[in-house]
């Protein structure tokens, strides 16, 4: 960890979309959209899993958003600040966060 509060850094990925969303209610369009998202995340996964039941489809909302504008930001890397600012008792690295506090790691 960095020795000063004002020198903490955070890696992130952020996307902001601007557009007017509309609910997809047509079953075939909804299935096509869900398959597209599934196959984008894990190619071929849609064919490997049980298809959604009528009740699951009814409970799942799919929104189409024609993009008028979009922005994306990504921050990667280690802590900001000069190494000389670090005190020997502080780690110059990072910690993993995924819902659990994990042991700090060093790059």
Secondary structure as UniProt FT lines:
FT   HELIX           5..7
FT   STRAND          12..18
FT   STRAND          21..23
FT   HELIX           27..41
FT   TURN            43..44
FT   HELIX           45..48
FT   HELIX           54..59
FT   STRAND          63..65
FT   STRAND          69..75
FT   HELIX           83..85
FT   TURN            88..89
//
